[in-house]
Amino acid sequence: FGGNGQISGTVKEKGQPDQPLVRQVLLYSENTHTLVASTWSQADGSYRFEQLDRDQRYTVISTDYQHLYRAVIADNLTPELMP
């Protein structure tokens, strides 16, 4: 799955204003359903997966270890070129 691509985003609680959350974020290959990487979002809610194959498509799942929120899923993601 290595390459020169990256997928980044934020984990937030919806509100006025949205509140960033520190949560586990999982990256799966859509072709093989294999767990490619795992990370935790930062205090500002941001996360990033680097060195990804730009020809692959991925699914990102954020889970809540406190069980206050349901998982959030973003699928069909294509990595952007890393700077």
VMD Tcl script that draws the C-alpha trace (Angstrom):
set ca {
  {0.00 0.00 0.00}
  {3.07 2.26 -0.03}
  {3.30 5.33 -2.21}
  {3.37 9.11 -2.22}
  {-0.23 9.78 -1.18}
  {-1.91 10.92 2.01}
  {-5.38 10.95 3.53}
  {-6.14 13.48 6.26}
  {-9.20 14.73 8.07}
  {-10.66 15.73 11.42}
  {-12.77 14.05 14.08}
  {-15.32 16.41 15.63}
  {-18.49 16.43 17.67}
  {-21.20 18.36 15.84}
  {-22.30 21.45 17.70}
  {-22.12 25.22 17.77}
  {-19.17 25.30 17.23}
  {-17.97 21.76 16.41}
  {-15.71 20.33 19.14}
  {-12.56 18.38 18.18}
  {-12.27 14.87 19.60}
  {-9.31 12.58 20.27}
  {-10.38 9.22 18.88}
  {-8.89 6.16 17.19}
  {-8.95 6.29 13.39}
  {-8.58 3.14 11.25}
  {-7.61 2.98 7.56}
  {-8.82 0.03 5.46}
  {-8.12 -0.95 1.85}
  {-11.38 -1.08 -0.09}
  {-10.00 -3.73 -2.45}
  {-8.89 -6.24 0.19}
  {-10.73 -5.03 3.34}
  {-7.34 -5.17 5.06}
  {-6.47 -2.86 7.95}
  {-3.67 -0.72 6.48}
  {-2.96 1.63 9.40}
  {-4.27 2.93 12.70}
  {-3.73 6.26 14.45}
  {-5.31 8.60 16.99}
  {-6.55 12.07 16.15}
  {-4.67 14.96 17.75}
  {-6.10 17.39 20.33}
  {-7.41 19.54 17.46}
  {-9.18 16.48 15.98}
  {-6.79 16.15 13.03}
  {-5.39 12.88 11.71}
  {-3.22 11.91 8.74}
  {-2.16 8.72 6.99}
  {0.95 9.10 4.80}
  {2.94 7.06 2.27}
  {-0.20 5.59 0.63}
  {-0.63 4.14 -2.85}
  {-2.56 6.76 -4.83}
  {-4.05 4.10 -7.12}
  {-5.92 2.46 -4.23}
  {-9.20 3.47 -2.60}
  {-9.57 3.48 1.18}
  {-12.16 3.59 3.95}
  {-11.55 5.54 7.17}
  {-13.42 4.57 10.34}
  {-13.32 6.59 13.54}
  {-14.48 4.81 16.68}
  {-15.33 6.16 20.13}
  {-13.64 4.32 23.00}
  {-15.97 6.09 25.45}
  {-19.04 4.71 23.64}
  {-20.74 8.11 23.63}
  {-20.94 8.29 19.84}
  {-21.43 5.83 17.01}
  {-18.58 5.16 14.58}
  {-18.10 7.56 11.68}
  {-17.14 6.13 8.28}
  {-15.80 7.78 5.12}
  {-15.41 5.45 2.16}
  {-14.19 5.59 -1.44}
  {-11.29 7.88 -0.48}
  {-8.40 8.43 -2.88}
  {-5.13 9.72 -1.39}
  {-3.90 13.17 -2.36}
  {-0.31 13.77 -3.42}
  {1.91 14.41 -0.40}
  {3.61 17.86 -0.37}
}
mol new
graphics top color blue
foreach p $ca { graphics top sphere $p radius 0.5 }
foreach p [lrange $ca 0 end-1] q [lrange $ca 1 end] { graphics top cylinder $p $q radius 0.2 }
display resetview
